[in-house]
Amino acid sequence: MNLTPDTLITEIPGYTPQISRLMSMMNYARYTTLQSVEGLTTEQLDYRVDETSNSIGALLLHFAAVEYAYQLETFEHRELNEEEMRIWGAALELGDAAREQIKGYNLDFYLNHLSEIRNKTYEVFKTKSDEWLDEEYPFWYDKPANHYFMWFHVMEDEINHRGQIRWMRKRIPG
C-alpha cells in the first residue's frame, strides 16, 4: 500500500482511470489518518474524553469495519452475516459495545487491521471497471446509490472521524 503524501489525484498503474482517482483520494485520507495517530501508546489509544465517547482505538477499528462492510456491500452485494457481526459489530456500530470491547491494543494492532482491509479493497479494485463505479442499486432508505458514492462514503466517514481523533489527541492528559 503506497501511502506517500502524494497531492496528485491521478492514475495508478494497474487500475482504471476513475478507480485510480478514487484510490488517490483514499490514499491521502489514510495518510493523514496515520499521521494523526503516529506514536500513540496503548493508553492514549484507549483514552476517552468522557463516559459516552469512543476511544481513538475504537475509531481506528471503526475505519476498518466500515471498509470491510462496504467490501461486502459493493463486491458481494450482501450485509455482514452473524459471524462477521460478532467480529466487526462493536467497531462498526461504536457505542457501549465498542467502549467495553475495544481497548488494550497497541497501535500496530489497529494499523495491521487497516492495512489488511485496505489491501483487500485494492486487490478487488484491480478487477473492477470504471463502469462498475456507476452501477446503481437501492441503498440507504431504498434510495438509489452507485458504487462510487459508497466508496466516497467510506473515505468521508474516515475523514469525519479523523477530525474527532485530532480533537481527542489534543485532550489526552499528560
BELTA-V622606 format. One record per residue. N is the residue number from 1. RES is the residue in three letters. SS is DSSP state (~ for helix, > for strand, _ for the rest). PSI is psi in whole degrees, 0 to 359 (none if undefined). Layout:
n->N res->RES ss->SS psi->PSI
n->N res->RES ss->SS psi->PSI
//
This chain:
n->1 res->MET ss->_ psi->122
n->2 res->ASN ss->_ psi->110
n->3 res->LEU ss->_ psi->37
n->4 res->THR ss->_ psi->153
n->5 res->PRO ss->_ psi->60
n->6 res->ASP ss->_ psi->131
n->7 res->THR ss->_ psi->15
n->8 res->LEU ss->_ psi->128
n->9 res->ILE ss->_ psi->105
n->10 res->THR ss->_ psi->184
n->11 res->GLU ss->_ psi->147
n->12 res->ILE ss->_ psi->126
n->13 res->PRO ss->_ psi->135
n->14 res->GLY ss->_ psi->356
n->15 res->TYR ss->_ psi->156
n->16 res->THR ss->_ psi->163
n->17 res->PRO ss->~ psi->311
n->18 res->GLN ss->~ psi->322
n->19 res->ILE ss->~ psi->322
n->20 res->SER ss->~ psi->316
n->21 res->ARG ss->~ psi->318
n->22 res->LEU ss->~ psi->315
n->23 res->MET ss->~ psi->322
n->24 res->SER ss->~ psi->316
n->25 res->MET ss->~ psi->318
n->26 res->MET ss->~ psi->320
n->27 res->ASN ss->~ psi->316
n->28 res->TYR ss->~ psi->319
n->29 res->ALA ss->~ psi->316
n->30 res->ARG ss->~ psi->321
n->31 res->TYR ss->~ psi->314
n->32 res->THR ss->~ psi->329
n->33 res->THR ss->~ psi->313
n->34 res->LEU ss->~ psi->323
n->35 res->GLN ss->~ psi->322
n->36 res->SER ss->~ psi->344
n->37 res->VAL ss->~ psi->1
n->38 res->GLU ss->_ psi->130
n->39 res->GLY ss->_ psi->2
n->40 res->LEU ss->_ psi->141
n->41 res->THR ss->_ psi->170
n->42 res->THR ss->~ psi->318
n->43 res->GLU ss->~ psi->320
n->44 res->GLN ss->~ psi->323
n->45 res->LEU ss->~ psi->331
n->46 res->ASP ss->~ psi->349
n->47 res->TYR ss->_ psi->137
n->48 res->ARG ss->_ psi->139
n->49 res->VAL ss->_ psi->322
n->50 res->ASP ss->_ psi->182
n->51 res->GLU ss->_ psi->344
n->52 res->THR ss->_ psi->357
n->53 res->SER ss->_ psi->163
n->54 res->ASN ss->_ psi->156
n->55 res->SER ss->_ psi->166
n->56 res->ILE ss->~ psi->318
n->57 res->GLY ss->~ psi->318
n->58 res->ALA ss->~ psi->321
n->59 res->LEU ss->~ psi->321
n->60 res->LEU ss->~ psi->316
n->61 res->LEU ss->~ psi->331
n->62 res->HIS ss->~ psi->319
n->63 res->PHE ss->~ psi->314
n->64 res->ALA ss->~ psi->319
n->65 res->ALA ss->~ psi->318
n->66 res->VAL ss->~ psi->314
n->67 res->GLU ss->~ psi->319
n->68 res->TYR ss->~ psi->315
n->69 res->ALA ss->~ psi->321
n->70 res->TYR ss->~ psi->334
n->71 res->GLN ss->~ psi->312
n->72 res->LEU ss->~ psi->316
n->73 res->GLU ss->~ psi->314
n->74 res->THR ss->~ psi->329
n->75 res->PHE ss->~ psi->328
n->76 res->GLU ss->~ psi->353
n->77 res->HIS ss->_ psi->52
n->78 res->ARG ss->_ psi->165
n->79 res->GLU ss->_ psi->171
n->80 res->LEU ss->_ psi->139
n->81 res->ASN ss->_ psi->181
n->82 res->GLU ss->~ psi->316
n->83 res->GLU ss->~ psi->317
n->84 res->GLU ss->~ psi->324
n->85 res->MET ss->~ psi->325
n->86 res->ARG ss->~ psi->323
n->87 res->ILE ss->~ psi->314
n->88 res->TRP ss->~ psi->349
n->89 res->GLY ss->~ psi->312
n->90 res->ALA ss->~ psi->316
n->91 res->ALA ss->~ psi->324
n->92 res->LEU ss->~ psi->315
n->93 res->GLU ss->~ psi->340
n->94 res->LEU ss->_ psi->203
n->95 res->GLY ss->_ psi->207
n->96 res->ASP ss->~ psi->315
n->97 res->ALA ss->~ psi->318
n->98 res->ALA ss->~ psi->319
n->99 res->ARG ss->~ psi->326
n->100 res->GLU ss->~ psi->320
n->101 res->GLN ss->~ psi->332
n->102 res->ILE ss->_ psi->89
n->103 res->LYS ss->_ psi->157
n->104 res->GLY ss->_ psi->10
n->105 res->TYR ss->_ psi->146
n->106 res->ASN ss->_ psi->172
n->107 res->LEU ss->~ psi->321
n->108 res->ASP ss->~ psi->325
n->109 res->PHE ss->~ psi->311
n->110 res->TYR ss->~ psi->316
n->111 res->LEU ss->~ psi->322
n->112 res->ASN ss->~ psi->318
n->113 res->HIS ss->~ psi->315
n->114 res->LEU ss->~ psi->316
n->115 res->SER ss->~ psi->316
n->116 res->GLU ss->~ psi->314
n->117 res->ILE ss->~ psi->316
n->118 res->ARG ss->~ psi->319
n->119 res->ASN ss->~ psi->321
n->120 res->LYS ss->~ psi->317
n->121 res->THR ss->~ psi->310
n->122 res->TYR ss->~ psi->329
n->123 res->GLU ss->~ psi->315
n->124 res->VAL ss->~ psi->323
n->125 res->PHE ss->~ psi->328
n->126 res->LYS ss->_ psi->335
n->127 res->THR ss->_ psi->358
n->128 res->LYS ss->_ psi->154
n->129 res->SER ss->_ psi->167
n->130 res->ASP ss->~ psi->327
n->131 res->GLU ss->~ psi->328
n->132 res->TRP ss->~ psi->322
n->133 res->LEU ss->~ psi->330
n->134 res->ASP ss->~ psi->351
n->135 res->GLU ss->_ psi->132
n->136 res->GLU ss->> psi->148
n->137 res->TYR ss->> psi->163
n->138 res->PRO ss->> psi->138
n->139 res->PHE ss->_ psi->234
n->140 res->TRP ss->~ psi->131
n->141 res->TYR ss->~ psi->31
n->142 res->ASP ss->~ psi->25
n->143 res->LYS ss->_ psi->148
n->144 res->PRO ss->> psi->141
n->145 res->ALA ss->> psi->157
n->146 res->ASN ss->> psi->169
n->147 res->HIS ss->~ psi->328
n->148 res->TYR ss->~ psi->313
n->149 res->PHE ss->~ psi->316
n->150 res->MET ss->~ psi->318
n->151 res->TRP ss->~ psi->330
n->152 res->PHE ss->~ psi->318
n->153 res->HIS ss->~ psi->321
n->154 res->VAL ss->~ psi->312
n->155 res->MET ss->~ psi->317
n->156 res->GLU ss->~ psi->321
n->157 res->ASP ss->~ psi->317
n->158 res->GLU ss->~ psi->316
n->159 res->ILE ss->~ psi->318
n->160 res->ASN ss->~ psi->308
n->161 res->HIS ss->~ psi->334
n->162 res->ARG ss->~ psi->325
n->163 res->GLY ss->~ psi->320
n->164 res->GLN ss->~ psi->318
n->165 res->ILE ss->~ psi->314
n->166 res->ARG ss->~ psi->318
n->167 res->TRP ss->~ psi->314
n->168 res->MET ss->~ psi->319
n->169 res->ARG ss->~ psi->324
n->170 res->LYS ss->_ psi->343
n->171 res->ARG ss->_ psi->2
n->172 res->ILE ss->_ psi->125
n->173 res->PRO ss->_ psi->146
n->174 res->GLY ss->_ psi->none
//
